[in-house]
Amino acid sequence: MLTLTDLQNKLKLIDEISLMEILEITSEDLVTRFVDKVELKYDQLIEEFEEDLDMDVDPALPEYWETNYHEL
């Protein structure tokens, strides 16, 4: 039987998207859990959203993320 540590080590080998699906982690979960990362990247994230607003793209899904994370 796998220990929790063994299981964690095996899960680390799975790609991020698949792991999020397996664990049923949502974007809301990520933003809530990693607010410190959002704060660190605040300026960069704001630029991404503002660029998309200038291009009349849905600000809820910046083009960068749409093309790179469409599996979500």
N, C-alpha and C positions, 0 to 999 in steps of 0.2 A: 504494500500500500504506500502511495506517495505521501510524504509529509507536506505541510503547507509550503515550506521553503522549496521543496522539490517542484511542487506545482507552480509556484511563482517563477522559478527558473525556467521551466518549460514554457510558460506563458510569455516570458520575455523574448522568446524566439519567434513568436507569431507577429506578422505585420500589424501595424497599428489599427488599420481599418477593420480587419478581421477580429482583432481582440476587442475593439469597441463594440462590434456587433455581438460577439459572444457574451460579453459582460453587460450588454444592453446599456451602454453609456451614451448619453445624448450630448449635443452641443451645449445645452444648458448646464448639464452636469460639469462639463469641462470648464466652462466660463466661471461657474460658481466655485469649483475646486481650485482653479488656477488663476484667481483674480490677481495674485501677485505677478504672474507672468503677463497678464493683460496690462497691468500698470507699467511694467518694465517696457513693454512694446507699444505703449499708448500712442506716442507720436507717429510711429510707423503705421499702426492700425488706422489712425485718424486719416493719414495721408491716403491710404488705400480706399477708404470709404469716400473721402472727398473727391478723389480722382474719378471714381465711379459715378458720383453725383454729377460731375461736370460732363460726363459722357451719356447722361440719361439712362444709366443702368440701374437696375433694382439695387438700392443700397443695402438691402438685407442679405445680398449674396454677391459680394465683389467678384468681378471677372476673374481675378487671380485665383480665388478659391473655387469658383465654379469650374474652371478648367483643370484644376489640380485635385479637387476633392469631390468630384461629382458623384462618387460612389456613396457618399454620406447621404 
